Amino acid sequence: MKTGSGRDGRVIVLGAGPAGLSAAMRLAAEGRPVTVLEKKGSVGGLSGSFPWKGHTLDYGPHTFHMKEPEITGFIRSLYMDDPAELLEGKRNIYVYLKKRMFHYPLSAFEVLMRLNPFLTARAIIEFMLVSLIYKLIYVPEDNFESWGIRRFGRTLYNLCFGNYTEKVWKMPAKEISFRFASEKVRGIDFMALVRKMLRIRGQSLLTSFWTDWIYPVAGSYDIYERMRKAIVENGGEVLLNVSISRIYHDNGKITSVEFETAGAGRKAPCEWLISTIPVNSLLTLLHPRPSDFALYHASKLSYRSLILVYVEINLEKVHDAQWFYLLDEHFVSNRVSEQRNIRPSMIEAGKNVLTFEITCRENDALWEMEDTKLVELVKEDMAKIAFMKEIDILDSTVVRIGNAYEVYDLDFDRHLDVVMDHIRGIQNLISTGRKGLFLQNDIHDSVRMGLDSAKLIAGKHSENGGGNPR
Ligand SMILES: Cc1cc2nc3c(=O)[nH]c(=O)nc-3n(C[C@H](O)[C@H](O)[C@H](O)COP(=O)(O)OP(=O)(O)OC[C@H]3O[C@@H](n4cnc5c(N)ncnc54)[C@H](O)[C@@H]3O)c2cc1C
């Protein structure tokens, strides 16, 4: 291990998901002493996997999107010696709406053409009317609903986004920030649709976010297990089942982290702290404690939790879709995935496992519901899906994930600003990744953030030996 002058300060990384492990792997490769502290008993965070009977299951489908060549190259480097262990594939995603499957990203053109003509006519007239009205009078676009109706008219908005959004977030769309809408529902141009219908100019209605993915033969977790091994081979530590009790800071700098692992307490000094755990939890661990003002705003950042109901069936193929969204409000589940369509060998031969995703508030009736009752709800959903009606369930298992989705309510950015300001006040603390930045991002984003954090530490250190990262 290199311990040259100015390069021997330990970096502690909180969280062994894609962001934390990428940062730690890069730092360890550069010879930095690194300790990763993870509360769970395995690595990979939301992108990990777990064994169930003869299957290896992900926490919902988890393909790695090939959007940034540099980041994809970093993942490929983990498979340099056995490239065949990394599969490549193309997205094949659908949307189930009004008893029909539509390709995803959803094309407004396809939706209107395949739904009944009365609904199509109504959607077009509404669109013309809202376009006119919004030209004549000012109507604020300050929430998800007003943003969507302004762009699509109420019928199309409700069909394609509104109902689904309220089902996923368990709150009225009026209470969701328009920033979320502009990020998630981008690229639909209704005028392009009208032009296309009038055959003026044919063009795609939706910009595609990503099409190609990579995925390990052994399952999503394999990427993170390889990262863990690389960190350890370079002299780093990855500690699992860790309970962090306090993060000490003094004079605007983190000094040490106190935690318990394998029944023993430890206080580890550090020169830098990279945190990928939820920002609001990070604030509550700081000692001395932050101001009541900062803690109040941290407590206002909220999440939705996720219940995954896995059902084993004895039918090897149900549909071609890797996953599909259930847009109609009468479904309890939001999405169904068929992991066999990503990597068949992860599922025992002759069988299949379908994953149903249900969002909820932590501790609400769904969260507290007995597993058998959740499976009953899923059975009811299956009975409403034309090609799933006849399928028998052989067995099932349920996984609950707290704080899975960040809620972008109308005030979230105001609360987040206060929290991030507080964190920025501590020079050697980097809060990053999905949870650390309160972002609903993808894996490649978290990997990039991890690598950027490592770069920042290396750069700062060699330039001036410290300093505020932002
Ligand atoms: C159902 C679902 C499907 C998804 N599908 C895809 C997909 O197909 N492709 C894609 O690119 N992205 C997908 N994502 C997003 C992807 O899972 C995340 O972007 C990614 O895992 C974020 O990585 P991260 O390291 O930033 O955070 P996380 O994966 O959340 O890792 C954070 C880690 O911190 C640990 N931690 C939390 N609190 C503490 C604490 N107090 N002490 C110590 N450790 C702690 C957690 O246990 C976890 O291991 C999906 C997300 C969900 C919910």
The ligand as an SDF file (V2000), in Angstrom:
LIG
                    3D

 53 58  0  0  0  0  0  0  0  0999 V2000
  -37.1820   -1.2320   -7.5940 C   0  0  0  0  0  0  0  0  0  0  0  0
  -35.9900   -0.5010   -8.1460 C   0  0  0  0  0  0  0  0  0  0  0  0
  -35.5010   -0.8550   -9.4020 C   0  0  0  0  0  0  0  0  0  0  0  0
  -34.4100   -0.1810   -9.9390 C   0  0  0  0  0  0  0  0  0  0  0  0
  -33.9480   -0.5630  -11.1620 N   0  0  0  0  0  0  0  0  0  0  0  0
  -32.8540    0.0450  -11.6750 C   0  0  0  0  0  0  0  0  0  0  0  0
  -32.3250   -0.3720  -12.9450 C   0  0  0  0  0  0  0  0  0  0  0  0
  -32.8100   -1.2940  -13.6090 O   0  0  0  0  0  0  0  0  0  0  0  0
  -31.2200    0.2790  -13.4030 N   0  0  0  0  0  0  0  0  0  0  0  0
  -30.6400    1.3150  -12.7230 C   0  0  0  0  0  0  0  0  0  0  0  0
  -29.6490    1.8670  -13.2130 O   0  0  0  0  0  0  0  0  0  0  0  0
  -31.1180    1.7250  -11.5140 N   0  0  0  0  0  0  0  0  0  0  0  0
  -32.1910    1.1070  -10.9800 C   0  0  0  0  0  0  0  0  0  0  0  0
  -32.6670    1.4960   -9.7500 N   0  0  0  0  0  0  0  0  0  0  0  0
  -31.9220    2.5320   -8.9960 C   0  0  0  0  0  0  0  0  0  0  0  0
  -30.7030    1.9200   -8.2730 C   0  0  0  0  0  0  0  0  0  0  0  0
  -31.1430    0.8920   -7.4070 O   0  0  0  0  0  0  0  0  0  0  0  0
  -29.9850    3.0010   -7.4590 C   0  0  0  0  0  0  0  0  0  0  0  0
  -29.7650    4.1230   -8.2780 O   0  0  0  0  0  0  0  0  0  0  0  0
  -28.6370    2.5660   -6.9000 C   0  0  0  0  0  0  0  0  0  0  0  0
  -28.6920    1.3720   -6.1600 O   0  0  0  0  0  0  0  0  0  0  0  0
  -28.1380    3.6900   -6.0050 C   0  0  0  0  0  0  0  0  0  0  0  0
  -26.8750    3.3500   -5.5000 O   0  0  0  0  0  0  0  0  0  0  0  0
  -26.3100    4.1170   -4.2060 P   0  0  0  0  0  0  0  0  0  0  0  0
  -25.0260    3.4860   -3.8460 O   0  0  0  0  0  0  0  0  0  0  0  0
  -26.3250    5.5800   -4.4810 O   0  0  0  0  0  0  0  0  0  0  0  0
  -27.4120    3.8660   -3.0740 O   0  0  0  0  0  0  0  0  0  0  0  0
  -27.9510    2.5040   -2.4380 P   0  0  0  0  0  0  0  0  0  0  0  0
  -28.0110    1.4140   -3.4480 O   0  0  0  0  0  0  0  0  0  0  0  0
  -29.2150    2.8890   -1.7550 O   0  0  0  0  0  0  0  0  0  0  0  0
  -26.8410    2.1490   -1.3590 O   0  0  0  0  0  0  0  0  0  0  0  0
  -26.7660    2.8220   -0.1170 C   0  0  0  0  0  0  0  0  0  0  0  0
  -26.2010    1.8500    0.9060 C   0  0  0  0  0  0  0  0  0  0  0  0
  -26.1160    2.5210    2.1810 O   0  0  0  0  0  0  0  0  0  0  0  0
  -26.4890    1.5880    3.1910 C   0  0  0  0  0  0  0  0  0  0  0  0
  -26.9130    2.3320    4.3950 N   0  0  0  0  0  0  0  0  0  0  0  0
  -28.0420    3.0490    4.5920 C   0  0  0  0  0  0  0  0  0  0  0  0
  -28.0630    3.5570    5.8490 N   0  0  0  0  0  0  0  0  0  0  0  0
  -26.9120    3.1740    6.4510 C   0  0  0  0  0  0  0  0  0  0  0  0
  -26.3410    3.3920    7.7380 C   0  0  0  0  0  0  0  0  0  0  0  0
  -26.9690    4.1190    8.6760 N   0  0  0  0  0  0  0  0  0  0  0  0
  -25.1510    2.8410    8.0110 N   0  0  0  0  0  0  0  0  0  0  0  0
  -24.4760    2.1050    7.0760 C   0  0  0  0  0  0  0  0  0  0  0  0
  -24.9740    1.8550    5.8430 N   0  0  0  0  0  0  0  0  0  0  0  0
  -26.1670    2.3850    5.5240 C   0  0  0  0  0  0  0  0  0  0  0  0
  -27.6240    0.8040    2.5440 C   0  0  0  0  0  0  0  0  0  0  0  0
  -27.8490   -0.4210    3.2230 O   0  0  0  0  0  0  0  0  0  0  0  0
  -27.0780    0.6270    1.1310 C   0  0  0  0  0  0  0  0  0  0  0  0
  -26.2930   -0.5460    1.0180 O   0  0  0  0  0  0  0  0  0  0  0  0
  -33.7890    0.8780   -9.2070 C   0  0  0  0  0  0  0  0  0  0  0  0
  -34.2820    1.2260   -7.9490 C   0  0  0  0  0  0  0  0  0  0  0  0
  -35.3760    0.5580   -7.4200 C   0  0  0  0  0  0  0  0  0  0  0  0
  -35.9030    0.9620   -6.0710 C   0  0  0  0  0  0  0  0  0  0  0  0
  1  2  1  0
  2  3  1  0
  2 52  2  0
  3  4  2  0
  4  5  1  0
  4 50  1  0
  5  6  2  0
  6  7  1  0
  6 13  1  0
  7  8  2  0
  7  9  1  0
  9 10  1  0
 10 11  2  0
 10 12  1  0
 12 13  2  0
 13 14  1  0
 14 15  1  0
 14 50  1  0
 15 16  1  0
 16 17  1  0
 16 18  1  0
 18 19  1  0
 18 20  1  0
 20 21  1  0
 20 22  1  0
 22 23  1  0
 23 24  1  0
 24 25  2  0
 24 26  1  0
 24 27  1  0
 27 28  1  0
 28 29  2  0
 28 30  1  0
 28 31  1  0
 31 32  1  0
 32 33  1  0
 33 34  1  0
 33 48  1  0
 34 35  1  0
 35 36  1  0
 35 46  1  0
 36 37  1  0
 36 45  1  0
 37 38  2  0
 38 39  1  0
 39 40  1  0
 39 45  2  0
 40 41  1  0
 40 42  2  0
 42 43  1  0
 43 44  2  0
 44 45  1  0
 46 47  1  0
 46 48  1  0
 48 49  1  0
 50 51  2  0
 51 52  1  0
 52 53  1  0
M  END
$$$$
